[in-house]
Amino acid sequence: MKRTLSLAAAAVAVTMGSFAHAADLARPMIQSPPPPVFTWTGCYIAAGYGFGMWNQRWQEFGPAGNATTIGQTNGGRGWLGTAQVGCDWQITPNIVIGAFADYDWASISGDAADGAIVGNEKLSSSWAAGGRVGWVTLPQLLAYVSFGGAQARYDQINFANVSGVPAFFSVDRHTYSGYFIGTGYEYALGFFPGLYWKTEYRWYDYSTDRLALINTPGITPAGFSLDSHKYVQTIRSELVWRFNWGKAPVTAKY
């Protein structure tokens, strides 16, 4: 009798164990989704403030095309405000490429001398468009180089002698075309999703243009001209707003 009860108890235990194991196998394993990872892919708008300076090499030429003065160097200094739009693509964990365009409002001015007369010359606006290639040094820090084409608008120059008496000569406002190269960094501000801070240095080279030296209206045109080759350097800091908030979800595999 005791042998029979022992066998029955063992059979019940084996059966219950089998049911429990089957229940464990049938229960799905639930995994929480992984947290989002940081990415630089996305589009953005930016605005900021900076400082700029320009220098030029210029020389006066007569009606026959002969040089009438020796080459001179002068330039200006001042502030700028900037606005930018662009898009980036993080093609590898460490490499980011992008394209952008921006516009600067500026007041970068200085004295422009031509022989014994001098006038104030001001860079009042410019625009640039190009690309950048960056290296992700930290998940939230991007170091990059930039490059592209640019144009700069200079206001009219009205000349006077050293005593301030108008010389009745002027150079009309002019737009110069050229290219730029630059370098900078961009950092994600962790206290507000989507907000970044960027600082960039640029060097511009504008091609040599020949500018007509004109007289005051009503007087016979001067017939002289000035060749000007301009270089511009700027440093700017901007706040950047990224539309993707700087995050991209990773799809979990179950």
C-alpha positions as a printed Julia matrix, in Angstrom:
254×3 Matrix{Float64}:
  0.0     0.0     0.0
  2.79    2.39    0.95
  4.59    1.56   -2.3
  1.48    2.42   -4.3
  1.04    5.81   -2.53
  4.7     6.7    -3.12
  4.43    5.98   -6.85
  1.26    8.03   -7.09
  2.85   11.02   -5.31
  5.87   10.87   -7.61
  3.64   10.82  -10.68
  1.74   13.87   -9.46
  4.98   15.75   -8.78
  6.34   14.99  -12.25
  3.08   16.09  -13.87
  2.96   19.39  -11.95
  6.59   20.1   -12.85
  5.86   19.52  -16.53
  2.92   21.94  -16.42
  5.03   24.62  -14.71
  7.84   24.25  -17.27
  5.36   24.46  -20.14
  3.87   27.6   -18.63
  7.34   29.19  -18.41
  8.04   28.35  -22.06
  4.74   29.84  -23.2
  5.31   33.17  -21.39
  6.87   35.74  -23.83
 10.01   37.56  -22.77
  9.23   41.27  -22.59
 12.14   43.65  -23.16
 11.97   47.38  -22.61
 12.85   49.39  -25.74
 16.4    50.78  -25.78
 16.83   54.48  -25.11
 17.2    56.78  -28.13
 20.73   57.48  -29.33
 22.19   60.86  -30.26
 22.39   61.77  -33.96
 23.42   64.82  -35.99
 21.12   63.96  -38.89
 18.46   66.62  -39.49
 17.77   70.21  -40.55
 18.16   73.41  -38.55
 17.9    77.19  -38.37
 20.43   79.43  -36.61
 21.02   83.07  -35.71
 23.87   84.88  -34.03
 26.35   87.71  -33.77
 30.01   88.19  -34.62
 32.98   90.36  -35.5
 34.6    90.88  -38.88
 37.48   92.64  -40.58
 38.41   93.2   -44.18
 41.61   94.2   -45.92
 42.24   95.1   -49.52
 44.99   95.75  -51.99
 44.07   98.42  -54.5
 45.63  100.69  -57.08
 44.48  103.54  -59.3
 44.65  103.43  -63.12
 44.28  106.24  -65.66
 42.02  106.44  -68.74
 44.71  104.73  -70.84
 44.99  101.83  -68.37
 48.31  103.02  -66.93
 48.91  102.89  -63.16
 48.75  106.37  -61.64
 49.47  105.42  -57.99
 51.42  102.71  -56.24
 49.48   99.81  -54.72
 48.03  100.53  -51.3
 46.65   98.39  -48.47
 43.83   99.41  -46.14
 40.84   97.86  -44.4
 38.07   98.01  -41.85
 36.67   96.43  -38.68
 33.18   96.0   -37.25
 30.26   93.81  -36.22
 27.87   91.49  -38.02
 24.58   89.71  -37.4
 23.87   86.42  -39.15
 21.02   83.99  -39.93
 21.46   80.48  -41.33
 19.54   77.42  -42.55
 21.01   73.99  -43.24
 20.79   70.21  -43.08
 23.24   67.55  -41.86
 23.6    63.82  -42.4
 25.58   61.57  -40.07
 26.94   59.0   -42.53
 29.04   57.07  -39.97
 29.25   57.16  -36.17
 32.01   59.78  -36.45
 31.49   61.59  -39.79
 28.85   64.23  -40.54
 28.34   66.04  -43.85
 26.02   68.96  -44.48
 24.94   71.89  -46.63
 23.93   75.39  -45.56
 23.28   78.98  -46.61
 23.48   82.15  -44.53
 23.08   85.92  -44.74
 25.0    88.57  -42.79
 23.97   92.12  -41.91
 27.16   94.03  -41.22
 28.8    97.34  -40.42
 32.47   96.6   -41.09
 34.04   99.88  -42.11
 37.36  101.66  -42.44
 39.22  104.38  -44.31
 40.03  103.78  -47.97
 42.83  106.03  -49.18
 43.59  106.85  -52.81
 46.65  109.03  -53.04
 45.94  112.28  -51.18
 42.19  111.66  -50.8
 40.4   109.32  -48.41
 36.87  107.97  -47.99
 34.96  105.67  -45.66
 34.28  102.22  -47.1
 31.78   99.84  -45.45
 30.89   96.18  -45.95
 27.13   96.28  -45.3
 25.92   92.77  -46.18
 27.01   89.41  -47.52
 25.74   85.91  -48.16
 27.38   82.51  -48.4
 26.36   78.97  -49.38
 28.36   75.78  -49.13
 28.99   72.6   -47.23
 30.75   71.26  -44.19
 32.42   68.03  -43.1
 32.51   67.26  -39.4
 34.04   64.8   -36.96
 32.04   63.74  -33.9
 34.6    64.08  -31.12
 31.96   63.42  -28.44
 28.32   62.35  -28.99
 27.24   65.96  -28.38
 30.27   67.79  -29.84
 31.01   68.23  -33.56
 34.23   69.76  -34.94
 34.06   70.69  -38.63
 35.49   72.5   -41.63
 33.32   74.55  -44.0
 33.73   75.83  -47.57
 31.72   77.4   -50.4
 30.97   80.51  -52.43
 30.12   84.02  -51.2
 29.26   87.57  -52.22
 29.82   90.8   -50.26
 28.14   94.17  -50.78
 30.16   97.37  -50.15
 28.51  100.79  -49.93
 29.44  103.84  -51.99
 32.71  105.59  -51.14
 32.74  109.39  -51.12
 36.25  110.84  -51.08
 37.54  113.98  -49.37
 40.96  115.53  -48.85
 42.86  115.3   -45.56
 41.04  118.43  -44.29
 37.63  116.86  -44.88
 36.78  118.97  -47.92
 34.84  116.88  -50.49
 37.04  115.87  -53.41
 34.05  115.4   -55.77
 35.14  111.84  -56.5
 33.35  108.66  -55.49
 33.12  104.92  -56.15
 29.65  103.45  -56.56
 28.45  100.61  -54.31
 29.66   97.24  -55.53
 29.15   93.5   -54.97
 32.24   91.28  -54.88
 32.19   87.52  -55.54
 34.55   84.9   -54.14
 34.91   81.85  -51.94
 35.43   81.01  -48.27
 36.9    78.34  -46.03
 36.27   78.0   -42.32
 36.42   75.86  -39.21
 34.34   75.62  -36.07
 32.55   73.49  -33.53
 28.95   72.85  -32.52
 27.74   71.62  -29.13
 24.36   70.29  -27.98
 23.06   72.18  -24.94
 21.67   69.46  -22.71
 19.37   71.7   -20.67
 16.97   72.2   -23.64
 16.41   69.48  -26.28
 17.09   70.65  -29.82
 19.17   73.71  -28.85
 22.83   73.91  -29.9
 25.63   76.47  -29.72
 28.02   76.98  -32.64
 31.16   79.09  -33.11
 32.91   79.4   -36.49
 35.86   81.25  -38.05
 35.86   82.03  -41.8
 38.33   83.45  -44.29
 36.97   84.93  -47.55
 38.86   85.75  -50.75
 37.06   88.0   -53.25
 38.31   88.35  -56.79
 39.92   91.55  -58.08
 37.35   93.95  -59.56
 37.94   97.2   -61.46
 35.82  100.05  -60.06
 35.07  103.26  -61.94
 36.16  106.42  -60.16
 33.32  108.85  -60.89
 32.8   112.59  -60.4
 29.96  114.31  -58.61
 26.81  114.27  -60.81
 26.87  117.1   -63.3
 30.62  117.0   -63.77
 32.44  115.12  -66.53
 33.26  111.52  -65.48
 36.76  111.13  -64.18
 37.88  108.36  -66.55
 40.0   106.82  -63.79
 39.46  103.49  -62.06
 40.56  101.47  -59.03
 41.49   97.78  -58.89
 40.46   96.24  -55.57
 41.15   92.74  -54.22
 39.44   92.16  -50.88
 39.96   89.63  -48.07
 37.52   89.22  -45.19
 37.82   87.38  -41.88
 34.91   86.74  -39.5
 34.27   85.01  -36.19
 30.67   84.27  -35.23
 28.68   82.51  -32.5
 25.16   81.26  -33.12
 22.3    79.5   -31.36
 21.05   76.59  -33.46
 17.59   74.97  -33.34
 17.43   71.45  -34.78
 14.06   70.13  -35.9
 14.79   66.52  -34.88
 15.62   67.56  -31.28
 18.97   65.82  -31.57
 17.6    62.29  -30.97
 16.79   59.31  -33.17
 15.11   56.08  -31.91
 16.81   52.73  -32.38
 14.53   49.86  -33.39
 14.7    47.03  -30.88
 14.77   43.4   -31.97
 12.73   40.97  -29.92
